[in-house]
């Protein structure tokens, strides 16, 4: 693994369900341009549950030579960050940003989970969300930003009637994490969030100041 200066702020970037690490390449490049060292960490979004993924993530974090570690999670990745802090709350200083994360449950996932093939497709981590496990978790004790989309284009509309506004997969209301210190919504779709320059600018602003740019 490439060594980074220990005093440099590092951003740990986590993708969503089914997505490979390269799906975060553009966002990683933009966050790097903001002055952060960025580490994309892959996890088993289907085959492992949230507790197992949190354990594996904690093991990888131990190898990061940084004094400050921020977390940015896209969709399911945002729930994994909360799982990490639930099971391993003693983390290095840093801030958290979640992108289109269904903190309050997912109607789209619940719709798919009604069938056996849908539950298999969603996997064990999303299964934890459908079961409501994150509702009992303690919010992380640090600056926490929830960024949502309202673009309205996505596959979630085919499996559930999402309340408006939504990003096509996750409803704005589902992203309203009670433990968030700031929230912002942008007119982007669920998938488009990963390619949006405006989203990257908001992430950078929050990681540097603890608030989004309103």
N, C-alpha and C positions, 0 to 999 in steps of 0.2 A: 504494500500500500504506500502511496506517495505521502511523505511526511510534510506536514504543514507547520508554520511557526506557531508555537504554543500560545502566543499572545494575540493571535488573530481571531476575530469573531468568526465562528463557523455556523453555517446553516445546514441542518439536517433536513433533507427533502424526501418526502414519502409520497408515493403515487397512490392511485386508487385501485379499485377492483379490476382484476385481469390485466392491468397495464404493466408493461415492461419498463425497466429503468430508462431506456432511451426516449420514452414518451415525455420525459421531463427535461430533455436536452435544452430546448429553447429557454425555458424558465430558468434553468441552472445558469445558462450563459448570461441572462439579464441580471440575475442576482449577483453573479460574479462581477459584472460591470459596476454594480453598486458598491463594491469594495469588500464583499464577503467571500470567505472560503466556503465552498458548497460541496456537500457530500450527499449523493443520492444513495439511499439504503433500500435494498429490495427486501420484500417480505412475502410470505406465502399467503396471499390474500384469500385463497380458496381452501387449501388443504389444512391450514392451521386456524385455531380460534384466536381471539384477541389476546387472551392471557399468554398463550404460547408465543405469539408474535411479539408481545411486549418483552418477554423473557429473551428472545433472540435479539431484539433491538437493543436491549440493555447491554448485552454481551458485546455488541459491535460498538456501542458508544464508549465503552471502556478503553478502546484503542484510539480514540480521537484526541490528539494533543492540542486542546484548545481550552482557554480559561472561560470563554463564554460560548454557549451552545444554544442557538435558536432552533426552533422547530417550525417547519411549514409542511402541512399535510393536505393533500388534495382528496376530497371526498372521503372514502373509507380511511385514507391515511390520517385524516384529522381525528377520527375516533381512535385510531391506534395510538396517537399521541396522548390522548386522555387515558387510555389503558396503561400506557407506560407510567404516567404520573400516579395512577391509582395503585399500581403494584410496586413502583420504584419512585417514590416522591422526592427523594434526595438527589436532585439533578443540579448540574452547574448553572450559574446565572444565565438568563436568556429570556427571550420572548417567544410567544406562540402565535402563529397565524394558521387558521384553517380555511380551506377554499371549498365552497359548495359542500360542506360536510353536514350530513343529516343528524345533527345532535339530538333532535327530538323524535327520532324514528323516521322511517322512509315508507311512504305509501306505495311507491313503485316496488320496493323490495318486498313489502308485505303482500302485494298482489302476485308477484312471481312465486313467493313462498307457499302459496295455496296448493301448488302441485308438486309432486315428487321431483320431476325433472327441473322445476324452478328452484327448489331447495338445493339440488345438486349443482345447478349452475351458479347460484349465489355463493355457495361454500359456507364454511364454518364461521368465519369472522362476521360476515353480514348476517348470518344466522343469529349471532349474539345480539346484533342491533334489533332484529325483528323480535327477539325474545324480550327486549327491553333492559338488558343488563347494564348499559351505560347510565341509565337513569339513577342508579344507586351510587354512582361514583362521586367522590369529592372533587370539586373543580380545582385545577392546578392553581397554586398560590403565586401567580405572576401575571404580567400583562398578557392578555389573551384577546386576539382579534379574530372576529368571524366575518369573512368576506363571502358574499353570496352573489349569484347571478340571477337576472330576470329576463334573459334572452328568449326563453320559451321554446327552444328547439332541442329535442332529444328523444331517446327511445322510451323514456319513462311514461310518456303520454300514451303509449300503446298498451300499457299494462295497468294503468291506474288513472283515475280522474284527479289530476293534481290541482290543488287550490291555486288560484292566480294571486300574485305573480309566482312564476317558477322559472327554472333554467332549462326545462325540458326533461329533467330527471329528478331534481330535488326542489321542493317548494321553499320559497323564502321563509315561511313560517317554521319549516323543519330545521332551518339553520340557526334559529335564535337561541343560542346556548345561554342559559341564565348566568353562567359564570364568566361570560365575555366582558371585557372592560371597554370594548368599542366594537361597532359593527358598521359595515358599509355594503351597499348593493350596487352592482354595475350592470349595464345592459348587455351582458354576454351570456352565451349558452353554457351548458355544463361542460361539454368538450372544449368549446372555444376558450374557456378560462385559461387553459394551459398555454395558449398562443397569444394572449392579449397583453399588449404592452402596458395598458392602463392597469391591469391586474398586477403586473410585476412592479410598477411604480408604487402602487398602494402597499404591497408587501414590504418594499424597501423602506417606505415612510414609516410604517408601523414598527419594523424591527429597529429602526434608529431612534424613534421618538416615543413609542408606546401608544400611539394613536394613528388612525387613518387620516388622510387628507380630505377634509370635508369642504 
